Amino acid sequence: MNLNHNLYLFAQAFAMLLLTTISYDANAQKQPVKYVNNYIGTGSEGNTYPGAQAPFGMISVSPSTNFADYDNAMARSGYKYTQPDIRGFGLTHFSGVGCHAMQDLLLMPVQGELDVSPVNNRDAYKSSFSHADEKCSPGLYQAKLNDYNIGIKFTATQRSSIGLINFNGNQIPSVLFEPTNSANNISAGRLHIDAKHSRISGYITTGGFCWRDPALLPYTIYFVAEFDKPLLRHGFWKDNDKQAEGDSISGRNIAAYFTFAADAKKVHIKTAISFVSVENAILNMNKEIPNWNLEQTYQQTLISWKKYLNKITVNGGTEDQKTIFYTAVYHNLLQPNVFDDVNGEYSGFDFKTHQVVQGHHKYVNFSMWDTYRTTANLQAILAPAEASDMVQSLLLDAQQGGAFPNWSMNNEEYGVMNGYSAFPFIANLYAFGARNFDLQAVKEMMKKVSMNYYGCQGRHGWLNIEDYKKLGYVPVDKNGFGVSMTEEYGVDDYAIAKICMAAGDQASAKYYLNRSQNVFNLYNPTSGFIQGKNANGDFIANVTDTTSKGYNEGNAIQYLWSVPHSISKLIIKAGGKKQMENRLDHFMSRIEIGWAPDKPYFWMGNEPCFGAAFVYNYLQTPWKTQYQVHRMANNYYKNTIDGLPGDDDVGAMSALYVFCAIGVYPYLPAEGGFTLSGPIFNQVTINLDHHKKIIVRAAGAGLKNPYIKSLLINGKATTKLWINWSDLNKGATLNFNMSASANKNWGASLADVPPSY
């Protein structure tokens, strides 16, 4: 026996085992925050931005690329990956929206002569950049401005930011402040420079959405920016005139510059914003970033990101799938945004200054037609305290502005899209556990707004309410989107009913449940569609799959499935399960992305279609839901700049992926629960705030195994296609067994069908 040789072999084997263990542990311990890819959605679809922001932060520092791209209705969040130039760094952004907005208070570091006015000239001081020098992650953004040989790095807190500018060249270093070069310009502003403290402060009034005049629906932002190096020179532009004297300037077409000494190679900049006052902006900055330590500030923000992202963890799947998943969660933590300052003050929808209750926050920026279907549910699960404050914020908006907003930006209601989506948004938050708000007051406000035309700030209330109450639908000859309106109102009424039930108002709940069935007044048995009807009761003629009259961003076949609260009743009216299955098979035979309101197929990028694949669960063919959902998740979400199948719409598209990946979907609005589709990961763990866990395991999960073979919930076998949130919220373990072939018996009985009103 060769003892030395055996010891050598043992040592080698032990070393290999140790290396394997270390490698495995390194992978196992990789933090969710490390998987986030800020670039997903920054290409031709998605309209996301890569900049530095804290969770739900008021401020976000992100680059704006060449403005010429806006002419093609792209780069709506300010950034498009394929553009070669950066023209500045804005301090406010709206993720994934369908039209450009915000991007306010642009800053741009430069070197050289300042011989061109940047006022309304977005390309005056642009610089090329390379993605090889660009780095972005939650809470951090850095890049190199090649034309000036300048390196920049930014991080952000809730209301403030700090950046480091490395002036590497030999020319004169300066920073420009270009308020006119935001998404929609400005309508007014004032800039004041305090040279003694190397500071600029002031305000801008801007607004607009979708190329609207900034004087329309305006909001005012107060700001401060401060440098850690003395100013050598400073001045302003008004229109094209450069002014080297004075400390203040006011007007619409204004800009400012700050020049430093040639030896100022490293300059820190702190910024902060407020919607109340300059004094509050300064207070925000001094409280949140009391020093010039960028790394320390970043680490604090990183802790905040980890807190939220660690609430849901996945095991198994590919590295790309994990990246897509955690990025999707990240996208749902960007908006809505904190709107109160560190002293609790905020500007209300009555444009007066108010005080938020201590320990709570005021939130703004709600795109609720987009987000009520998926984002609301996810945010309630991951951030119930914040989600509760969101509901209370909407109630405050209604009390100050006269009614709930529907699509708001800062403290202005823009009235985008149809329906009154604040109702299902609130009801979904409540259904999934966000309940720390004044339920009775919310219920009463819902009843008030749903019976009369009370628009928030006098805009976009319950449109055509008198027709809706009298006729039971919105006539298409009075509103070109009458069908979409009526369908959305059905969901809205159902949501009000559920809130009334929760508040103990059963009589009102019964009224709204009955009214939620108004949508079927537009069902035409001759055509087989929910379609346009005139005020005289006549259906419009010649409706086909691609008819667009009466529908907002969609057509007759795409909106057919958009009755989630009463889908079983629709199935019966439309000829029964087999006939509807055949129609759904054709509809799902092709998946459209991009802009597709004229196509007779599943338009994945548009919210009314989100739930279509889950209708198979109501048709007793759940294996088709399983196939289609895995097809959607695995083929149309990617770890690339074009990795989203449409506008992210403030997280809605990303939240759809999160639920598809977990294998559940909140199909029934205002109800706490999920219908099932089967996970793509081997395990998903949701860490609830009350120290309970939801563990979803899936043996055999993978790209080639989309079908559910069996399911155990807390150790008990089930074939039910619905699980209540109240059961999950107690802590639960779901054990799926996934397969490459469909089990057409599992979940296929009538008793397995999910609930429907």
C-alpha positions in Angstrom: 0.0 0.0 0.0 1.4 3.4 -1.1 0.3 5.6 1.8 1.8 8.8 0.4 0.2 8.2 -3.0 -3.2 7.6 -1.3 -2.8 10.7 0.8 -2.0 12.7 -2.3 -5.1 11.4 -4.1 -7.2 12.1 -1.0 -5.9 15.6 -0.8 -6.6 16.2 -4.5 -10.2 14.9 -4.1 -10.8 17.0 -1.0 -9.4 20.1 -2.8 -11.7 19.5 -5.7 -14.7 18.9 -3.4 -13.8 22.1 -1.5 -13.5 24.1 -4.8 -16.9 22.7 -6.0 -18.5 23.6 -2.7 -17.0 27.1 -2.8 -18.2 27.6 -6.3 -21.7 26.3 -5.5 -21.9 28.5 -2.4 -20.8 31.5 -4.4 -23.6 30.9 -6.9 -26.1 30.2 -4.1 -25.2 33.4 -2.3 -25.4 35.6 -5.4 -27.7 38.4 -4.3 -30.8 39.2 -6.3 -29.6 42.8 -6.7 -26.6 41.4 -8.7 -29.0 39.9 -11.3 -30.7 43.2 -12.2 -29.9 44.3 -15.7 -30.9 48.0 -16.0 -30.6 47.8 -19.8 -33.6 45.4 -20.3 -36.3 47.4 -22.1 -34.0 50.3 -23.2 -34.0 49.2 -26.8 -36.8 49.4 -29.4 -39.4 48.2 -26.8 -39.9 48.9 -23.2 -39.0 52.5 -22.7 -37.2 52.0 -19.5 -34.3 54.0 -18.2 -30.9 52.8 -16.7 -30.2 55.6 -14.2 -29.6 55.8 -10.5 -32.7 55.7 -8.2 -33.7 54.5 -4.8 -36.8 52.3 -4.5 -39.9 54.5 -5.2 -37.5 57.5 -5.2 -38.6 61.0 -6.0 -35.3 61.7 -7.8 -33.7 59.6 -10.5 -30.5 60.6 -12.3 -30.5 59.1 -15.8 -29.0 60.0 -19.1 -31.0 61.5 -22.0 -29.8 60.4 -25.4 -30.1 62.3 -28.7 -33.4 64.1 -28.9 -33.9 63.3 -32.6 -35.1 59.9 -31.6 -38.2 61.4 -30.0 -39.4 62.3 -33.5 -39.9 58.6 -34.0 -41.8 58.4 -30.8 -39.1 56.4 -29.1 -36.8 56.9 -26.1 -39.8 58.1 -24.1 -38.1 57.7 -20.8 -35.1 59.7 -22.1 -32.7 56.9 -23.0 -32.4 54.5 -25.9 -29.5 52.1 -25.9 -28.8 52.3 -29.6 -28.4 56.1 -29.6 -24.7 57.2 -29.7 -24.9 60.4 -27.8 -25.8 61.7 -24.3 -27.2 65.2 -24.1 -27.5 65.5 -20.4 -28.7 63.9 -17.1 -32.3 64.5 -16.0 -33.5 64.2 -12.4 -37.0 62.9 -12.9 -38.3 59.9 -15.0 -41.4 57.8 -15.7 -40.5 54.2 -16.6 -42.0 52.5 -19.6 -44.6 55.0 -20.5 -46.0 55.3 -24.0 -45.2 59.0 -24.5 -42.2 60.9 -23.4 -42.5 62.7 -20.1 -40.5 64.4 -17.3 -36.7 64.2 -17.7 -36.6 67.4 -15.9 -33.7 69.7 -14.8 -31.0 68.5 -17.2 -27.3 68.8 -16.1 -24.4 68.4 -18.5 -20.7 68.4 -17.7 -18.5 69.7 -20.5 -15.0 71.0 -21.2 -14.1 73.8 -23.6 -15.6 77.1 -24.7 -19.3 77.8 -24.0 -20.0 79.5 -27.3 -23.4 78.1 -28.1 -26.7 78.6 -26.2 -28.2 75.3 -25.0 -31.6 76.9 -24.7 -34.0 74.7 -26.7 -31.0 73.2 -28.4 -30.7 69.7 -27.1 -27.7 68.8 -29.3 -25.6 71.9 -28.5 -23.3 70.1 -26.0 -24.1 66.5 -26.6 -21.3 63.9 -26.3 -20.7 60.5 -27.7 -20.4 57.6 -25.3 -19.6 53.9 -25.3 -21.4 51.2 -23.5 -18.0 49.7 -22.7 -17.5 52.6 -20.3 -21.1 52.6 -19.1 -22.1 50.8 -15.9 -25.5 50.8 -14.3 -27.1 48.8 -11.5 -29.8 49.5 -8.9 -28.9 52.9 -7.4 -25.8 53.6 -9.5 -25.0 55.0 -13.0 -21.7 55.8 -14.5 -20.4 56.6 -18.0 -17.7 58.4 -19.9 -18.5 61.5 -22.1 -16.0 60.8 -24.9 -16.2 64.2 -26.6 -15.0 65.9 -23.4 -13.0 63.1 -21.8 -15.2 63.3 -18.7 -16.2 60.5 -16.4 -19.4 60.7 -14.4 -20.8 58.6 -11.6 -24.1 59.1 -9.8 -26.1 57.6 -7.0 -29.4 58.7 -5.4 -31.4 58.6 -2.2 -35.1 59.2 -2.0 -35.1 62.9 -2.8 -31.4 63.7 -3.5 -28.4 62.6 -5.5 -24.7 62.9 -5.4 -22.3 62.6 -8.4 -18.6 62.6 -9.1 -17.4 64.4 -12.3 -13.9 63.5 -13.5 -12.6 66.3 -15.8 -9.7 64.4 -17.5 -8.9 66.9 -20.3 -6.9 70.1 -20.3 -9.8 72.4 -21.4 -12.0 74.6 -19.2 -14.3 72.4 -17.0 -17.9 73.5 -16.7 -21.3 72.1 -15.8 -24.4 73.3 -17.7 -27.9 73.5 -16.3 -30.4 73.1 -19.2 -34.0 73.2 -17.9 -35.5 73.8 -21.4 -34.2 70.5 -22.6 -36.5 68.3 -20.6 -39.1 66.1 -22.4 -41.6 68.9 -22.9 -39.6 72.1 -22.3 -40.7 74.5 -19.6 -43.3 77.2 -19.3 -41.6 79.3 -16.6 -38.6 79.2 -14.3 -36.2 81.0 -12.1 -32.5 80.2 -11.5 -30.4 81.7 -8.7 -26.7 81.2 -8.3 -25.1 81.5 -4.8 -21.4 81.7 -5.8 -20.2 81.8 -2.2 -21.7 78.3 -1.6 -21.1 77.0 -5.1 -24.9 76.5 -5.4 -27.7 77.0 -7.9 -31.4 76.8 -6.8 -34.7 77.8 -8.1 -37.8 76.3 -9.8 -39.2 75.3 -13.1 -42.8 74.9 -14.2 -43.3 72.2 -16.8 -45.8 69.6 -17.7 -47.4 68.1 -20.8 -47.4 64.5 -21.9 -47.4 63.1 -25.4 -46.0 66.2 -27.0 -48.4 68.5 -25.2 -47.5 72.1 -24.4 -45.7 72.3 -21.0 -48.1 75.1 -20.0 -50.9 72.5 -20.1 -51.4 70.6 -16.8 -48.3 72.1 -15.3 -46.3 71.1 -12.2 -43.6 73.0 -10.5 -40.3 71.5 -9.3 -38.0 73.3 -6.9 -34.4 72.3 -6.8 -30.9 72.8 -5.5 -27.5 71.7 -6.9 -24.3 72.2 -5.0 -20.6 71.6 -5.8 -17.7 70.8 -3.6 -15.3 73.1 -5.6 -15.5 76.9 -5.8 -16.9 78.5 -9.0 -14.4 80.4 -11.1 -17.1 81.9 -13.2 -20.9 81.5 -13.6 -23.6 83.0 -15.8 -26.8 82.4 -17.8 -28.3 82.3 -21.2 -31.6 83.8 -22.1 -32.6 82.6 -25.5 -29.3 82.8 -27.4 -27.8 85.6 -25.4 -25.1 84.7 -22.9 -25.0 86.8 -19.7 -21.9 86.8 -17.6 -23.3 89.0 -14.9 -25.9 88.7 -12.2 -27.0 86.0 -9.9 -30.5 85.3 -11.0 -32.6 84.9 -14.2 -36.3 84.2 -14.8 -38.3 83.3 -17.8 -39.1 80.4 -20.1 -36.0 80.2 -22.3 -33.2 80.1 -19.8 -30.1 78.1 -18.9 -27.1 78.5 -16.6 -23.4 77.5 -16.5 -20.8 77.0 -13.8 -17.1 77.1 -14.7 -14.3 75.7 -12.4 -10.6 76.3 -12.2 -8.5 74.3 -14.6 -7.1 72.2 -11.8 -10.5 71.1 -10.6 -10.2 67.6 -11.9 -12.6 65.9 -9.6 -15.9 67.8 -8.8 -18.7 66.4 -6.7 -22.2 67.6 -7.2 -25.2 67.1 -4.9 -28.8 67.7 -6.1 -32.2 67.6 -4.5 -35.7 68.4 -5.5 -39.0 69.3 -3.8 -42.4 70.0 -5.1 -43.0 72.5 -2.2 -40.1 74.9 -2.0 -36.4 75.6 -2.5 -36.0 75.5 1.2 -37.4 72.0 1.3 -35.1 70.9 -1.5 -32.1 72.2 0.5 -33.5 70.4 3.6 -33.8 67.2 1.6 -30.3 67.4 0.4 -28.7 68.2 3.8 -30.7 65.5 5.6 -30.2 62.7 3.1 -26.6 63.5 2.0 -24.9 65.4 4.7 -21.4 64.8 3.3 -19.6 64.4 0.0 -19.1 60.6 0.3 -20.7 59.1 -2.8 -19.7 55.5 -2.0 -21.3 55.7 1.5 -24.5 57.1 0.0 -24.5 54.4 -2.6 -24.1 51.7 0.0 -27.1 53.0 1.9 -29.2 53.0 -1.2 -28.0 49.5 -2.1 -29.2 48.3 1.3 -32.6 49.6 0.5 -32.6 47.8 -2.9 -31.6 44.6 -1.3 -34.4 44.9 1.3 -37.0 44.8 -1.5 -35.4 42.5 -4.0 -34.6 39.9 -1.3 -38.3 39.6 -0.6 -38.7 37.2 -3.5 -35.9 34.7 -4.4 -35.7 32.0 -7.1 -33.7 28.9 -7.6 -33.2 26.9 -10.7 -33.8 28.2 -14.2 -31.1 29.7 -16.4 -29.0 32.7 -15.5 -30.9 34.7 -18.1 -34.2 33.8 -16.6 -33.0 34.9 -13.2 -31.8 38.2 -14.7 -35.1 38.7 -16.4 -37.0 37.9 -13.2 -35.1 40.2 -10.8 -35.1 43.0 -13.3 -38.9 42.6 -13.7 -39.2 42.9 -9.9 -36.9 46.0 -10.0 -39.0 47.6 -12.6 -42.0 47.4 -10.2 -40.1 49.2 -7.5 -39.5 52.4 -9.4 -43.0 54.0 -9.4 -45.1 55.3 -7.8 -42.8 57.9 -6.3 -42.5 59.4 -2.9 -43.8 63.0 -3.1 -43.3 64.3 0.5 -40.2 66.0 1.7 -38.1 65.0 4.7 -40.3 67.3 6.9 -43.4 65.6 5.7 -44.7 68.4 3.5 -46.1 67.9 0.0 -48.0 69.8 -2.6 -51.5 68.4 -3.0 -53.9 68.1 -5.9 -55.3 71.4 -4.8 -51.8 72.9 -5.2 -51.7 73.7 -1.5 -49.0 72.5 0.9 -50.1 69.7 3.2 -48.4 67.5 5.9 -48.3 63.7 5.6 -49.0 61.7 8.7 -45.7 60.9 10.5 -44.3 57.5 9.5 -46.1 57.5 6.2 -45.4 58.8 2.7 -47.4 60.6 0.0 -47.0 58.9 -3.4 -47.6 60.1 -7.0 -47.2 59.0 -10.6 -49.9 56.4 -11.1 -50.6 54.9 -14.5 -53.5 52.8 -13.2 -55.1 51.6 -16.5 -51.7 49.8 -17.0 -50.9 48.8 -13.5 -54.1 47.6 -11.9 -53.9 44.2 -13.6 -50.4 43.1 -12.4 -48.3 45.7 -10.7 -50.8 46.6 -7.9 -51.0 43.0 -6.9 -47.2 42.5 -6.9 -46.5 45.7 -5.0 -49.1 44.8 -2.3 -47.3 41.5 -1.8 -43.8 42.8 -1.7 -44.4 46.2 -0.1 -47.7 46.2 1.8 -46.9 49.2 3.9 -45.9 51.3 0.9 -48.9 50.0 -1.0 -51.2 51.0 1.8 -49.8 54.5 1.7 -50.4 54.5 -2.1 -54.1 54.0 -1.5 -54.2 56.7 1.2 -52.4 58.9 -1.2 -55.0 58.4 -3.8 -57.7 59.2 -1.3 -55.9 62.4 -0.4 -55.8 63.3 -4.1 -59.5 62.7 -4.3 -60.2 64.8 -1.2 -58.0 67.6 -2.5 -58.8 67.3 -6.2 -62.5 66.3 -6.1 -62.1 62.7 -7.3 -59.6 59.9 -7.7 -57.0 60.5 -10.4 -56.8 57.9 -13.1 -53.4 58.7 -14.7 -51.5 61.2 -12.8 -48.1 62.8 -13.0 -46.8 64.5 -9.9 -49.8 66.5 -8.6 -51.6 66.8 -12.0 -54.3 64.5 -13.4 -53.8 63.8 -17.1 -56.8 61.6 -17.7 -55.0 59.2 -20.0 -56.9 56.0 -21.2 -60.4 54.8 -20.6 -62.4 53.6 -17.6 -61.9 54.6 -14.0 -58.9 52.4 -13.2 -58.2 53.8 -9.7 -61.0 51.6 -8.4 -59.6 48.2 -9.4 -56.1 49.4 -8.6 -57.1 50.2 -5.0 -59.2 47.0 -4.8 -56.3 44.8 -5.9 -54.0 46.4 -3.4 -56.6 45.7 -0.7 -57.2 42.2 -1.8 -53.5 41.3 -1.6 -53.0 42.7 1.9 -52.4 46.5 1.7 -55.1 47.5 4.2 -53.6 50.2 6.4 -55.8 53.1 5.0 -59.2 54.6 5.6 -61.4 52.0 4.0 -64.7 53.7 4.9 -63.5 57.0 3.3 -62.3 55.2 0.2 -65.6 53.4 -0.1 -67.6 56.6 0.2 -65.4 58.4 -2.3 -65.8 55.5 -4.8 -69.6 55.7 -4.5 -69.6 59.5 -5.0 -67.4 59.4 -8.0 -69.1 56.5 -9.7 -72.6 58.0 -9.6 -71.8 61.5 -11.0 -69.2 63.2 -13.1 -66.6 64.2 -10.5 -63.3 64.5 -12.4 -60.1 64.9 -10.4 -59.2 68.6 -10.8 -62.3 68.8 -13.1 -60.7 66.4 -15.6 -61.6 62.9 -16.9 -64.2 61.7 -14.4 -66.6 58.8 -15.0 -67.2 59.8 -18.7 -70.7 59.3 -20.1 -71.9 58.4 -16.6 -75.5 59.4 -17.3 -75.7 57.2 -20.4 -74.0 54.4 -18.5 -76.6 54.6 -15.8 -79.6 55.1 -18.1 -78.7 52.8 -21.0 -76.4 50.4 -19.3 -73.5 51.1 -21.6 -71.5 53.9 -23.2 -73.0 54.5 -26.7 -70.4 54.5 -29.4 -72.0 57.4 -31.2 -71.3 59.5 -28.1 -67.9 58.1 -27.3 -65.7 56.6 -29.9 -64.2 54.2 -27.3 -67.6 53.2 -25.9 -67.0 49.5 -25.9 -63.6 49.8 -24.1 -65.2 52.2 -21.7 -68.1 49.9 -20.9 -65.8 46.9 -20.4 -63.5 48.9 -18.1 -66.5 50.2 -16.2 -67.7 46.7 -15.6 -64.3 45.9 -13.9 -64.5 49.2 -12.0 -68.0 48.4 -10.7 -66.9 45.0 -9.6 -64.0 46.6 -7.8 -66.3 49.0 -6.0 -68.6 46.2 -5.0 -65.7 44.3 -3.4 -64.6 47.4 -1.5 -68.2 47.9 -0.3 -68.3 44.3 0.9 -65.0 44.8 2.8 -66.5 47.9 4.4 -69.7 46.2 5.4 -71.9 48.0 2.9 -73.8 45.0 1.4 -76.6 47.0 -0.2 -74.1 49.1 -2.2 -72.1 46.0 -3.0 -75.2 44.4 -4.5 -75.9 47.4 -6.6 -72.4 47.6 -8.1 -72.3 43.8 -8.7 -75.4 44.1 -10.7 -74.0 47.1 -12.6 -70.8 45.3 -13.3 -72.9 43.1 -15.7 -73.7 46.1 -18.0 -70.9 45.0 -20.3 -73.2 42.2 -21.6 -75.6 44.9 -22.9 -73.0 45.2 -25.7 -72.8 41.5 -26.5 -74.2 40.9 -29.9 -75.2 37.2 -30.3 -75.3 37.7 -34.1 -71.7 38.8 -34.4 -70.4 37.0 -31.3 -68.6 40.1 -30.1 -68.9 42.7 -27.3 -69.3 45.5 -29.8 -70.4 49.1 -30.4 -74.0 50.1 -29.9 -75.5 53.5 -30.6 -77.7 55.4 -28.1 -80.8 54.3 -30.0 -80.0 50.7 -29.2 -78.8 49.7 -32.6 -75.5 47.7 -32.9 -73.0 49.0 -35.4 -72.8 46.8 -38.5 -70.1 44.6 -40.1 -68.1 43.9 -36.9 -65.2 41.5 -37.5 -62.1 40.5 -35.5 -60.2 43.6 -36.5 -63.0 46.2 -36.1 -61.5 49.1 -34.2 -64.5 51.3 -33.8 -65.5 51.5 -30.2 -62.2 50.1 -28.9 -59.2 52.0 -27.5 -55.8 50.6 -28.6 -57.3 47.3 -29.7 -60.0 45.6 -31.8 -63.1 43.4 -31.3 -61.3 40.1 -30.9 -58.6 41.5 -28.6 -61.3 43.1 -26.3 -63.5 40.0 -26.4 -61.5 38.4 -23.6 -61.4 41.5 -21.4 -64.2 40.7 -19.1 -62.2 39.0 -16.3 -64.8 39.4 -13.5 -67.5 37.5 -15.5 -65.6 35.4 -18.0 -67.7 32.3 -17.4 -70.9 34.2 -18.2 -69.3 35.4 -21.5 -68.4 31.8 -22.3 -72.0 30.8 -22.0 -73.3 33.7 -24.0 -70.8 33.2 -26.7 -71.9 29.7 -27.6 -70.2 27.6 -24.9 -66.8 26.3 -24.1 -65.9 24.4 -27.3 -66.8 27.4 -29.5 -64.9 29.8 -27.3 -61.9 27.4 -27.2 -61.8 27.3 -31.0 -61.8 31.1 -31.1 -59.2 31.4 -28.4 -57.0 28.8 -30.2 -57.0 31.0 -33.3 -56.4 34.1 -31.3 -53.4 32.6 -29.5 -52.0 31.0 -32.6 -49.9 34.1 -33.1 -48.4 36.5 -30.6 -48.0 40.1 -31.6 -45.6 42.5 -30.0 -45.0 46.2 -30.8 -48.0 48.1 -32.0 -50.8 45.7 -33.2 -54.3 47.1 -32.7 -55.1 46.0 -36.3 -54.1 42.3 -35.9 -56.6 39.5 -35.1 -54.3 37.9 -32.6 -53.0 38.0 -29.1 -51.3 41.4 -28.6 -48.9 40.7 -25.8 -47.8 44.3 -25.4 -51.3 45.6 -24.5 -52.9 45.2 -21.1 -56.5 44.2 -22.1 -54.9 41.0 -23.6 -52.8 40.1 -20.5 -55.3 37.6 -19.2 -56.3 35.9 -22.4 -54.1 32.8 -22.1 -55.7 32.1 -18.7 -59.2 31.9 -20.2 -58.3 28.2 -21.1 -58.5 27.5 -17.3 -62.2 28.5 -17.5 -62.7 26.3 -20.6 -61.5 23.2 -18.8 -58.4 23.0 -21.0 -55.8 24.2 -18.5 -52.9 22.5 -20.3 -53.4 25.1 -23.0 -53.0 27.9 -20.4 -49.8 26.2 -19.3 -48.4 25.9 -22.8 -49.2 29.5 -23.7 -47.9 31.1 -20.5 -44.6 29.3 -20.8 -44.5 30.2 -24.5 -45.0 33.9 -23.5 -42.4 33.8 -20.7 -39.7 31.9 -22.4 -39.9 33.4 -25.9 -40.9 37.0 -25.5 -39.0 38.2 -22.4 -35.2 38.2 -22.9 -32.1 39.4 -21.2 -31.4 42.0 -23.9 -32.1 45.6 -24.5 -35.2 44.5 -26.5 -36.2 42.1 -23.8 -39.7 43.4 -23.2 -42.6 42.7 -25.6 -44.0 46.2 -25.4 -43.9 49.4 -23.3 -43.2 48.4 -19.7 -46.0 50.7 -18.7 -44.7 51.6 -15.2 -43.9 47.9 -14.4 -47.1 46.3 -15.8 -45.3 44.3 -18.5 -42.6 43.2 -16.1 -45.1 42.2 -13.4 -46.8 40.0 -16.0 -43.5 38.1 -16.3 -43.0 37.8 -12.6 -46.4 36.1 -12.2 -45.9 33.9 -15.3 -42.5 32.8 -13.9 -44.0 31.9 -10.5 -46.8 30.0 -12.3 -49.7 32.0 -11.0 -51.8 35.0 -12.2 -54.2 37.4 -10.5 -56.8 37.0 -13.2 -59.9 38.0 -11.2 -59.8 41.7 -10.4 -60.4 42.8 -6.8 -60.1 39.2 -5.6 -57.2 38.0 -3.5 -56.1 34.9 -5.3 -54.5 33.3 -8.3 -55.3 31.0 -11.2 -52.5 28.6 -12.0 -50.2 28.0 -15.0 -47.1 26.3 -13.6 -43.7 27.7 -12.6 -40.6 28.1 -14.8 -38.2 27.9 -11.7 -37.5 25.0 -9.5 -38.3 27.1 -6.4 -39.6 30.6 -5.7 -39.7 31.8 -2.1 -41.7 34.9 -1.2 -40.7 36.4 2.2 -43.8 38.1 3.5 -43.5 41.1 5.8 -45.2 39.3 8.7 -42.5 36.6 8.7 -44.4 34.0 6.8 -43.1 32.4 3.6 -44.8 31.2 0.4 -42.6 28.5 -1.2 -43.4 27.4 -4.7 -41.5 24.3 -5.7 -41.6 22.7 -9.2 -39.9 19.4 -9.8 -38.9 19.1 -13.4 -39.4 22.8 -14.2 -37.6 23.8 -17.3 -37.9 25.1 -20.9 -39.1 21.7 -22.1 -41.6 21.0 -19.3 -44.4 23.5 -19.4 -47.2 21.2 -18.2 -48.5 20.5 -14.7 -48.6 16.8 -13.9 -49.7 17.2 -10.3 -49.8 19.7 -7.5 -49.6 19.5 -3.7 -50.6 22.4 -1.5 -49.3 22.1 2.0 -48.9 18.4 1.4 -52.4 17.8 0.0 -53.1 16.9 -3.6 -55.3 19.3 -5.5 -56.5 19.8 -9.0 -58.1 23.2 -8.3 -57.0 26.0 -10.7 -57.5 28.7 -8.1 -55.8 29.4 -4.8 -56.9 32.1 -2.4 -54.5 34.7 -1.2 -55.8 34.4 2.3 -54.5 30.8 2.4 -51.2 31.7 0.9 -50.7 34.7 3.2 -50.7 32.3 6.3 -47.6 30.7 4.8 -47.9 27.9 2.3 -45.9 25.4 0.3 -46.9 24.5 -3.3 -45.2 21.5 -4.9 -45.8 21.3 -8.6 -44.7 18.3 -10.7 -43.9 19.6 -14.2 -43.9 17.5 -17.3 -43.0 17.6 -21.0 -46.4 16.2 -21.9 -49.8 17.5 -21.0 -51.8 15.8 -18.3 -55.3 16.5 -19.7 -57.0 15.2 -16.7 -55.4 17.5 -14.2 -57.6 20.6 -13.5 -60.0 19.7 -16.3 -63.2 19.0 -14.3 -65.9 21.6 -13.9 -65.2 21.7 -10.1 -61.6 22.8 -10.9 -62.6 26.0 -12.8 -61.6 29.2 -11.1 -64.3 31.5 -9.7 -66.2 34.0 -11.9 -69.1 36.3 -11.1 
